[in-house]
């Protein structure tokens, strides 16, 4: 028998003794396993000084909003000094703040204000490469015997049969084209796996590792709580030999997940991270579950968790610019594999590099329902959920009409390649509309004013085009609507935080077909807390389905049960993008309506 939804009825009186035991059990976990993270892309979050660019004081002004939402970790994309070739991921000063974002005093204030509110702060650590405007590289390119020469990877070129000078090897860049750039000052090439303005550091040089340790220590001593380590599994290059020719990333066998990378990560853990109560999250490109475990298994003492990409690559062929029709079954089977084969996942469906999840995996016709369904999936899997700014509002992909409206360097490079290949205009725009990183970088929508409240002065032009749907998808409107996506996130975050099996429980898929999926979260008895069990049911489609007989049996096995929350009041059938959580009614709820922990 299913009882009413907890979002409308608190059907059990709070068992204080049991809740106390649950808190004790959760305290056995590190803080980064019990909190929900929220990613801020500073350029697009809040502009406090009306220059069209988000900044640190703007972030500070919205900290109470994040507390209200219920998140406990803020991941701040780069705010370091940078010429912005790749929007801050090309750093020219690791101990400086980019003036467009504010000052170091502003940054210290952000750290202090976050701490006052009990928020942990994680910063990006971008150390595979620097900007070519970083003082190290400026020195490095001056001469072959400069002390900083070996901070980077320099090589003489080769001579082709035609007599033409060519790069040292055939490696290709993540941003397309050769991974080498010629520098006439010393008549040599330097390696750049990304933009030519992002030269790769040389981790065969112990001075580079020491410099990175100093950078990490500087920020941890200032009071931050950890790092999201950008493309961290490609930092070590074992060889500079030619690579096996591929359509993309030729040469990756010499830099992807090398043993030298593991040794460096273990050294950073031993000499720096182990001295602080902090977290290290790796952005790890092209990893499988075996490689991910080698990077973040606790006994290896390298990273704490990793951002993997397989689930957000399930709708592409060869590379992200060539899309296949989205198939929920493939998506969910990928998630199931990672849930089963990795102890703890960094959970995300969108970020500053990925399109908006509701535009990609949801349905425009059922925008609200599909956004709620996706959020239930994200917040009930095993791992640390990461919400990207605006995701809690169901913000959609950008509405760009012309290539000149895009700012992303990668998008412009792909446009040029597609132009050279004589792709028609409509196809090039379709590629960018579906895949460009700018889709998720449009300014945060705070209200329905001209600039969506991002820049209060309506005469200011924001750095990137604002979506017209800000008229109804915005913080102000959604706070006032009890059925909004924002309020759904707020309630679901609170529910997760106070339901122990949704935090520390094991994952098991118990039913799946092309569109319907159900999984069980079970927490064995721990620290005196009895075993707890919940089942999550999802209809990942825009069609109504009957509840499958096999799934009914699984739900009946819970005995007397209660629906903790549901996208629809109905749970006997599955309307489009239905999702609900069912819990055995023999377990008293740990839900605390006050939000206290």
PEUR-V968010 format. One record per pair of residues at least 12 apart in sequence whose ideal C-beta (glycine too) atoms are under 6 Angstrom apart, sorted by the first residue. I is the first residue (numbers start at 1). GAP is how many residues later the second one is. D is the distance in Angstrom with one decimal. If there is no record, write none. Layout:
# PEUR-V968010
i;gap;d
I;GAP;D
I;GAP;D
This chain:
# PEUR-V968010
i;gap;d
1;559;5.4
2;559;5.8
2;561;5.4
3;559;4.0
5;558;5.0
5;560;5.8
5;561;5.5
6;558;4.7
6;585;5.9
7;484;5.5
7;558;4.9
10;583;5.7
12;576;5.2
12;577;4.8
15;573;4.7
18;570;5.9
19;571;5.4
21;507;4.6
21;508;4.8
22;478;5.1
22;507;5.4
22;568;5.1
24;503;5.0
25;501;4.8
25;502;4.0
25;504;4.9
32;247;4.2
32;352;5.9
34;469;5.9
35;37;3.1
35;38;5.0
36;35;4.9
36;349;5.1
36;457;5.7
37;36;3.9
37;38;5.5
37;349;4.5
38;28;5.8
38;33;4.0
38;36;5.7
38;349;5.0
39;36;4.5
39;312;5.8
39;347;5.9
39;349;4.8
40;36;5.3
40;349;5.6
41;36;4.9
41;311;4.7
42;12;5.1
42;37;5.4
42;59;5.6
44;397;5.3
44;399;4.9
44;400;5.9
45;14;5.8
45;344;5.8
45;399;5.2
46;12;3.1
46;16;5.4
47;407;5.6
47;408;4.2
50;405;5.4
50;407;4.1
50;410;4.9
52;403;5.7
52;408;5.1
52;409;5.6
52;410;4.8
52;411;5.0
53;47;5.1
53;410;5.2
55;46;4.8
55;47;5.1
56;45;5.2
56;46;3.9
56;50;4.2
56;51;5.9
56;54;5.4
57;45;5.9
57;49;5.8
60;50;5.4
60;53;5.3
63;50;5.7
63;54;5.7
67;50;5.1
69;421;5.7
70;420;5.9
70;423;3.7
70;424;5.6
73;47;4.6
74;45;5.6
74;47;5.2
75;47;4.6
75;153;5.5
76;47;5.4
77;47;5.7
77;275;5.8
78;46;4.7
79;18;5.7
79;19;6.0
79;22;4.6
80;14;5.8
81;12;3.3
81;15;4.0
81;17;5.2
82;16;5.5
83;48;5.8
83;50;5.1
85;110;5.4
85;112;4.1
86;109;5.5
86;323;5.7
89;37;5.4
90;41;4.0
90;107;5.6
90;108;4.9
91;35;5.5
91;39;5.7
91;40;5.6
92;39;4.2
92;41;4.4
92;42;4.7
94;121;4.7
95;123;5.7
111;112;4.5
120;105;4.1
121;103;5.0
121;104;5.5
122;103;6.0
122;104;4.7
122;106;5.7
123;101;5.4
124;104;5.3
124;106;5.8
125;102;3.9
125;104;4.8
126;104;4.3
127;85;5.1
128;103;5.0
128;106;6.0
128;107;4.9
129;69;4.1
129;70;5.9
129;71;4.9
132;65;4.8
132;67;5.6
136;12;5.1
136;15;4.9
137;62;5.5
140;12;5.0
141;42;5.5
141;44;5.5
144;42;5.4
150;52;5.9
150;55;4.8
151;51;6.0
151;57;5.6
152;38;5.5
152;47;5.1
152;50;5.6
153;38;4.0
153;47;5.5
153;49;5.0
154;34;4.9
154;36;5.4
155;13;3.8
155;34;5.6
156;32;5.4
157;32;5.6
167;13;3.7
167;22;5.5
168;21;5.6
169;71;5.8
169;73;4.9
170;72;4.9
170;80;5.5
171;72;5.8
171;79;5.8
171;80;3.2
172;78;4.6
174;19;5.7
174;20;5.3
175;19;5.5
175;20;5.6
175;235;5.6
175;238;5.5
176;237;5.3
176;241;5.9
179;12;5.9
179;14;5.6
181;15;4.3
203;32;5.4
203;33;4.9
203;61;5.9
213;58;5.8
213;59;5.3
216;56;4.8
217;55;5.8
220;56;4.9
225;53;5.4
226;52;4.0
226;53;3.6
227;53;5.7
228;53;4.7
229;53;4.8
230;53;5.4
231;52;5.7
231;54;5.8
232;50;4.4
233;24;5.0
233;28;5.9
233;51;4.3
234;21;5.0
234;22;5.9
235;26;5.7
236;22;4.6
236;24;3.6
236;25;4.2
237;18;4.7
238;16;5.4
238;20;4.8
239;15;4.7
247;71;5.5
248;71;5.0
256;30;5.9
257;34;4.9
265;37;3.9
266;35;6.0
266;36;5.5
269;32;4.9
269;33;5.9
279;25;5.1
280;23;5.0
280;24;5.3
281;24;5.5
281;65;5.7
282;13;5.9
282;21;4.3
282;24;4.5
283;24;4.8
284;22;4.4
287;21;5.6
289;52;3.9
289;53;5.7
292;14;5.1
292;16;5.7
292;50;5.6
305;39;5.4
305;41;4.5
307;39;4.9
310;24;5.2
311;23;4.5
311;24;5.5
312;42;5.6
314;16;4.7
314;17;5.0
314;20;5.4
320;115;5.5
321;93;5.8
321;110;5.4
321;114;5.5
323;111;5.8
328;187;5.8
328;212;3.7
329;185;5.0
332;185;5.0
336;173;4.8
339;43;5.7
339;168;4.3
344;39;5.5
345;38;3.3
346;38;5.7
347;31;5.8
347;34;5.4
347;36;4.4
347;38;4.6
348;38;4.3
349;29;5.9
350;38;4.9
350;41;5.9
350;90;5.8
351;37;5.0
352;88;5.8
353;84;5.2
355;42;5.5
355;84;4.4
356;39;6.0
356;40;5.3
356;41;4.9
356;83;5.8
356;84;5.6
357;17;5.6
358;13;4.6
358;36;5.1
359;37;4.8
359;38;4.1
363;179;4.8
366;176;5.8
366;210;5.0
366;211;5.1
367;27;5.9
369;198;5.6
369;208;4.0
370;207;4.3
371;23;3.7
371;114;4.8
372;116;5.1
372;195;4.8
373;194;6.0
373;204;4.3
373;206;4.2
375;114;5.6
376;203;4.3
379;113;5.3
379;117;5.0
380;122;5.5
380;156;4.8
382;125;4.6
389;55;5.5
390;54;5.5
392;94;5.5
392;97;4.2
393;80;5.4
393;85;5.8
393;92;5.9
393;93;5.6
394;91;4.3
397;42;4.0
398;40;5.6
398;41;4.8
398;44;4.8
399;68;5.4
403;12;5.4
405;60;5.4
406;30;5.9
406;32;5.2
407;31;6.0
407;57;5.8
408;28;5.7
408;29;4.6
408;30;4.6
411;21;5.5
411;25;4.3
415;13;5.8
441;23;5.8
442;22;5.5
442;25;5.6
443;19;5.0
443;23;5.3
445;25;4.1
445;28;5.8
445;29;4.3
446;29;4.9
447;27;5.2
447;29;4.2
448;22;6.0
448;23;4.8
448;26;5.6
452;14;5.1
452;18;4.0
494;101;5.5
498;92;4.8
498;93;4.9
498;94;5.2
500;23;5.1
500;32;5.5
501;20;4.4
501;21;5.9
501;22;4.0
501;31;4.3
501;33;5.3
502;19;5.6
504;19;5.6
505;16;4.0
505;17;5.1
505;18;3.9
506;16;5.3
508;12;4.7
510;44;5.2
511;39;5.9
511;40;4.6
515;25;5.3
515;26;3.8
516;23;5.6
516;29;6.0
517;21;4.9
518;17;5.9
518;19;4.7
518;33;5.4
519;17;5.5
520;15;5.2
521;13;5.1
532;55;5.2
533;51;5.7
534;47;5.6
534;49;4.5
535;47;4.9
536;45;5.3
537;43;5.5
538;41;4.7
539;35;3.9
539;39;4.3
542;34;4.6
544;31;5.2
545;29;4.5
546;27;5.6
555;27;5.8
558;26;4.4
559;25;5.9
560;25;4.2
561;21;5.1
561;23;5.4
561;24;5.4
562;21;5.6
562;23;4.9
563;17;5.5
563;19;5.7
564;17;4.3
564;19;5.4
565;16;5.6
566;14;3.6
567;12;4.9
